[in-house]
Amino acid sequence: MTNRVKKILATRRRAYGHPAAEFARVAAMWSIILNSKVTAAHVGLCMICVKLAREVHSHKQDNLVDLCGYSACVEELYRRKKGKQR
């Protein structure tokens, strides 16, 4: 599954840009809608919840692959944030 996740992440990055930028755009929109500060990491974590909810309803391999992908994106966001705090 790791190679499949890596391939999907690379494809998504080419299509939508770096996840930090994409998730930041979504976070800005969700912040307005929810009238509360939403971060890029929150977006990734919420997408993990969406995939978990779908998987609980009905197993689909895509849900599990996407869970791995969103987890990798969130980890990358945390690493970037930690690097900027130095």
SVG drawing of the C-alpha trace seen along z (x, -y; Angstrom):
<svg xmlns="http://www.w3.org/2000/svg" viewBox="-23 -34 39 38">
<polyline fill="none" stroke="black" stroke-width="0.4" points="0.0,0.0 2.9,-2.4 3.9,-2.6 0.2,-3.1 0.0,-6.0 3.2,-7.6 2.0,-7.4 -1.4,-9.0 0.3,-11.7 2.6,-12.5 -0.3,-12.6 -2.3,-14.9 0.7,-17.2 1.0,-17.6 -2.7,-18.3 -3.3,-20.5 0.1,-21.7 1.7,-21.1 -0.8,-19.8 0.2,-22.7 -1.1,-25.2 -4.2,-23.2 -5.1,-22.6 -4.5,-26.2 -7.0,-27.3 -9.6,-24.9 -8.8,-26.0 -9.4,-29.6 -12.8,-28.8 -13.8,-26.5 -12.8,-29.3 -15.3,-31.6 -18.1,-29.0 -17.5,-27.8 -16.7,-31.3 -13.7,-29.7 -10.0,-29.4 -9.3,-26.2 -5.7,-25.2 -4.3,-23.3 -3.6,-20.4 -7.3,-20.5 -8.3,-20.1 -6.2,-16.9 -7.5,-15.6 -11.1,-16.2 -10.6,-14.5 -9.3,-11.5 -12.6,-11.5 -14.5,-11.6 -12.6,-8.5 -13.1,-6.7 -16.8,-7.4 -17.0,-6.0 -15.0,-3.0 -17.3,-2.3 -20.3,-2.4 -18.8,-0.1 -15.3,1.2 -13.5,-0.2 -9.8,0.1 -9.8,-3.5 -10.8,-4.7 -7.8,-3.0 -5.4,-4.3 -6.8,-7.8 -6.4,-7.5 -2.7,-6.8 -2.4,-9.7 -4.1,-12.2 -2.1,-11.0 1.1,-11.5 0.0,-15.0 -0.8,-15.9 2.6,-14.6 4.3,-16.7 2.4,-19.8 3.5,-19.2 7.1,-18.8 7.0,-22.0 5.5,-23.9 8.1,-22.5 10.9,-23.5 9.5,-27.1 9.5,-27.4 13.3,-27.0"/>
</svg>
